[in-house]
Amino acid sequence: MTLELNRRTFLKGMAAAGVASAGVLAAGCAPTAGSTSSEGESTGTGSSEEARYSFEVVPEPIPEEEIVETIDCEILIVGAGIAGNAAAARASELCDDVRVIEAGSGYGSSRSSTTGYNTKYQRALGLEFNDEIRDQLILDAYMLSGRYQSRIDLISIYVDHSGEMLDWAGGIMEDFGGAQVTYAAPFSQTGDKLAAGTLLVTGDKSNITNYYNLFELSHNFVGPDPHEKFEWNAVMGDYAASNGAVFDFNTKGVRIERSEEEDRPVTGVIATNKDGAYVRYNASKGIIIAAGDYMRDPEMLQKYCPLALNNYYDFSAPQCDGAMAKAAMWIGAGFDTMATLDAWPGQTITGKIMRPDPAKEENPELAALWAMSDAWSWNPAVASYPMLYVTKQGERFTNEETENITGCMRMANCLASVPPEGFAWSIWDGAWFEKYGDILAPITAFSINTQEQIDNVDVPNGLTFKADTIEELAEMVEIPYEDLKATIDTYNAMCESGHDDLFLKQAKWCKPIDTPPFYAAGIGMGIECVRGGLTMDGKLRITDTEGKPIPHLYAVGNSGGSFYGNIYPSMIGGTGTGHGMTFGMLAAEEIMGQSRLG
């Protein structure tokens, strides 16, 4: 676990640098009027006063004498994460000269699942999409996530080609990686697995989460050992390498070079190698940027996604600092002005991870469940369910419902908005099982919700506090007692009336807190990445600030923008992985003149 960039450490760092907390740079750091990048692009800042962040200042050209090596290739892919390796795998099938540079020491890690539509695996279950479902799915994602500000054509491209991607990638997993393709099995609220093709919880089409679970959208790549997390992204990378793709690890892209020819195509990337020396990579056919997001650059977060700074835990990859996004902007690329969080609520504020070790779990189904989830996403028992959430001041601030993935994503955003540190106290009482036992899953991929877990694990390890009275509990968690008591009294009265007048939480989750002992667990937002990046057109080409495509330059995965708005479409889980892989596959085909995009 790492606790990296957040609003507190960002402000401390800015203060140490003598910079105001708003991110305003000292005038001496800003460019002069009309300054130009090494590639000939105007910075657009106009004057020193107009440059607010350091990345808005185009750096000086890298001296030729400092470039120690030049490597030529046809296709260059920057990043060996999920989107980059999908691009590399497909490019290696079409081109004999593919190069991949990766800032990290190896392939990026794998996620638990990826999502596709109308795959052969779905059809084998008798599940097929029709035009009505397709159109509604696209519109829902556009309206609920994009808020009408993303590109609906990119969502359409994803939906229309994700099935083809999963059929192709699934074949690689099965034939090359010895894996199986299964589904992320839905669970009812009582923890029972539901049969493939059934609806989650209610089956009501008006509930968008339940409606889309009908189609078993999330596909898992499962390895031969259920006790171990299967790093299927490594299979994609190894497959590309077996076809001749060359991977240069510990190699970080820092600049993009652009020709002075009439249409000004990009020609290559300058990177730093493991020794810190500059290497020029020339790419004769095209460049795909798949270098991840900018979670590790606090200035970019401050400008494009300030809510992400108020995370309690940052679990993003250390190399995701937006280096290639900045390099693209320095040659004139546009960038999304809004972004969404890939974040989850419920992580303990203690920093302790109490998830069972999959390698020591004797039950193979539980071992597979623990191995599928990331350890950092583990939550204290009961706390992440819709109990009573209050701030450090004892004030209730939200409808606590998180019973599905949509609720979880919404709650993550709420927690990030809680001043001053982005966490809350979840409070419940000793009669929790009698009140919620029939609707609360005892075991999930993220928690074990039993009294034994509370008593034997969470309380002894300081994740959860236990007290005989509310006054004692308030003292333990340093909440003003009178304020907490007033909040609980108001909450109990509404619960007893059967209607939450203030926050409209469903009655099934609104039960009085009146039976000792009383419990409190601190929960915060854990964040993996932000989703929003370089602007793109309908052929996955990066566009400039005027909307014109930059020839030979593509973006996929979290490096690419124009797909999400400010809300992750969590009712359709796995779109981050799914659209990254789909666009990686399609971008490689675009470069090689085998477009499926019209």
Buried (B, 14 or more C-beta within 10 A) or exposed (E): EEEBBBBBBBBEEBEEEEBEEEBBBEEEBBBEEEBEBBBEBEBBBBEBEEBBBBBBBBBEEBEEEEEEEEBEBBBBBBBBBBBBBBBBBBBBBBBEBBBBBBBBEBBBBBBBBBBBBBBBBBEEBEBEBEEEBBEBBBEBBBEBBBBEBBBBBBBBBBBBBBBBBBBBBBEBBEEBBEBBBBBBBBBBBEEEEBEBBBBBBEEEEEBBBBBBBBBBBBBBBBBEBBBEBBBBBBBBBBBBBEBEBBBBBBBBBBBBBBBEEEEBBBBBBBBBBEEEEBBBBBBBBBBBBBBBBBBBBBBBBBBBBBBBBBBBBBBBBEBBBBBBBBBBBBBBBBBBEBBBBBBBBBBBBBEBBBBBEBEEBEEEEBBBBBBBBBBBBBBBBBBBBBBBBBBBEBBBBBBBBBBBBBBBBBBBBBBBEBEEBBBBBBBBBBBBBEBBEEBBBBBBBBBBBBEEBBEEBBBEEEBBBBBEEBBBBBBEBEBBBEBBBEBBEEBBEBBEEEEBEEBEBEEBBBBBBBBBBBBBBBBBBBBBBBBBBBBBBBBBBBBBBEEBBBBBBBBBBBBBBBBBBBBBBBBBBBBBBBBBBBBBBBBBBBBBEEEEBE
